[in-house]
Amino acid sequence: MLGFSNGVKDRILRYERERGAMIKMEEYTSYDATDLAALVRQRQVKAIELIEAAIEQIERLNPKLHAVVTPMYEQARKTAVGKLPDGPFSGVLFC
């Protein structure tokens, strides 16, 4: 959804969410952390969906980058389905 304003992206995402679609990688990478947290607060996406999108990116890119030495996917998943902490990045977890 690159090239769209945030308002248009939000409407497209809302439409897809109503149809039961999970967040797509193109959508995930087009938002910054505060925008992703806002989507979680507005219940347009679930934190677990953001985790799964992040894990997908890590698995795709890490063999070349070697940036993630100790993946903590299960811990991130458990945190994402529990009570999220308050704050500007609530719902945007590190994995």
C-alpha positions as a Markdown table, in Angstrom:
| # | Residue | x | y | z |
|---|---|---|---|---|
| 1 | Met | 0.0 | 0.0 | 0.0 |
| 2 | Leu | 2.9 | 2.2 | -0.5 |
| 3 | Gly | 2.0 | 5.6 | -2.0 |
| 4 | Phe | -1.3 | 5.9 | -0.2 |
| 5 | Ser | -2.0 | 8.4 | 2.6 |
| 6 | Asn | -2.4 | 6.9 | 6.1 |
| 7 | Gly | -6.2 | 7.6 | 5.9 |
| 8 | Val | -6.5 | 5.6 | 2.7 |
| 9 | Lys | -4.4 | 2.8 | 4.1 |
| 10 | Asp | -6.5 | 2.7 | 7.2 |
| 11 | Arg | -9.7 | 2.4 | 5.2 |
| 12 | Ile | -8.3 | -0.4 | 3.1 |
| 13 | Leu | -7.0 | -2.2 | 6.1 |
| 14 | Arg | -10.4 | -1.8 | 7.9 |
| 15 | Tyr | -12.2 | -3.2 | 4.8 |
| 16 | Glu | -9.8 | -6.2 | 4.7 |
| 17 | Arg | -10.2 | -6.7 | 8.5 |
| 18 | Glu | -14.0 | -6.8 | 8.2 |
| 19 | Arg | -13.5 | -9.6 | 5.7 |
| 20 | Gly | -11.4 | -11.5 | 8.2 |
| 21 | Ala | -8.0 | -10.9 | 6.5 |
| 22 | Met | -4.8 | -10.8 | 8.5 |
| 23 | Ile | -2.3 | -8.0 | 8.1 |
| 24 | Lys | -0.2 | -8.4 | 4.9 |
| 25 | Met | 3.5 | -7.9 | 4.8 |
| 26 | Glu | 3.1 | -4.9 | 2.5 |
| 27 | Glu | 0.8 | -3.2 | 5.1 |
| 28 | Tyr | 3.1 | -4.2 | 8.0 |
| 29 | Thr | 6.2 | -2.6 | 6.5 |
| 30 | Ser | 4.4 | 0.6 | 5.3 |
| 31 | Tyr | 3.6 | 1.6 | 8.9 |
| 32 | Asp | 6.0 | 2.9 | 11.6 |
| 33 | Ala | 5.9 | 1.5 | 15.2 |
| 34 | Thr | 3.6 | 4.3 | 16.5 |
| 35 | Asp | 1.1 | 3.7 | 13.6 |
| 36 | Leu | 1.1 | 0.0 | 14.2 |
| 37 | Ala | 0.4 | 0.6 | 17.9 |
| 38 | Ala | -2.5 | 2.9 | 17.0 |
| 39 | Leu | -3.9 | 0.1 | 14.8 |
| 40 | Val | -3.8 | -2.3 | 17.8 |
| 41 | Arg | -5.4 | 0.3 | 20.1 |
| 42 | Gln | -8.2 | 0.9 | 17.5 |
| 43 | Arg | -8.6 | -2.9 | 17.2 |
| 44 | Gln | -7.9 | -2.9 | 13.5 |
| 45 | Val | -5.2 | -5.5 | 14.0 |
| 46 | Lys | -4.3 | -7.8 | 16.8 |
| 47 | Ala | -0.8 | -7.7 | 18.4 |
| 48 | Ile | -0.4 | -11.4 | 17.5 |
| 49 | Glu | -0.9 | -10.6 | 13.9 |
| 50 | Leu | 1.9 | -8.0 | 14.1 |
| 51 | Ile | 4.1 | -10.6 | 15.7 |
| 52 | Glu | 3.4 | -13.2 | 13.0 |
| 53 | Ala | 4.2 | -10.5 | 10.3 |
| 54 | Ala | 7.5 | -9.6 | 12.1 |
| 55 | Ile | 8.5 | -13.3 | 12.4 |
| 56 | Glu | 7.8 | -13.8 | 8.7 |
| 57 | Gln | 10.1 | -10.8 | 7.9 |
| 58 | Ile | 12.8 | -12.1 | 10.3 |
| 59 | Glu | 12.7 | -15.6 | 8.8 |
| 60 | Arg | 12.9 | -14.2 | 5.3 |
| 61 | Leu | 15.7 | -11.7 | 5.9 |
| 62 | Asn | 17.7 | -13.0 | 8.8 |
| 63 | Pro | 19.6 | -15.7 | 6.8 |
| 64 | Lys | 21.3 | -12.9 | 4.9 |
| 65 | Leu | 21.4 | -10.2 | 7.6 |
| 66 | His | 22.2 | -12.4 | 10.7 |
| 67 | Ala | 20.6 | -9.6 | 12.8 |
| 68 | Val | 18.5 | -11.8 | 15.1 |
| 69 | Val | 20.9 | -14.1 | 17.1 |
| 70 | Thr | 18.4 | -15.5 | 19.6 |
| 71 | Pro | 14.8 | -15.5 | 18.3 |
| 72 | Met | 12.3 | -15.3 | 21.1 |
| 73 | Tyr | 9.2 | -16.0 | 19.0 |
| 74 | Glu | 7.3 | -18.0 | 21.6 |
| 75 | Gln | 7.8 | -15.4 | 24.3 |
| 76 | Ala | 6.6 | -12.7 | 21.9 |
| 77 | Arg | 3.6 | -14.8 | 21.0 |
| 78 | Lys | 2.7 | -15.3 | 24.6 |
| 79 | Thr | 3.0 | -11.6 | 25.4 |
| 80 | Ala | 0.9 | -10.7 | 22.3 |
| 81 | Val | -2.1 | -12.7 | 23.4 |
| 82 | Gly | -1.9 | -11.5 | 27.0 |
| 83 | Lys | -2.7 | -8.2 | 28.6 |
| 84 | Leu | -0.7 | -5.6 | 26.7 |
| 85 | Pro | 1.2 | -2.9 | 28.6 |
| 86 | Asp | 0.2 | 0.7 | 28.4 |
| 87 | Gly | 2.3 | 3.1 | 26.4 |
| 88 | Pro | 2.8 | 4.6 | 22.9 |
| 89 | Phe | 4.2 | 1.3 | 21.5 |
| 90 | Ser | 1.6 | -1.0 | 23.1 |
| 91 | Gly | 1.0 | -4.0 | 20.9 |
| 92 | Val | 4.3 | -3.6 | 18.9 |
| 93 | Leu | 6.4 | -6.3 | 20.5 |
| 94 | Phe | 10.0 | -7.2 | 20.0 |
| 95 | Cys | 10.7 | -10.8 | 19.0 |
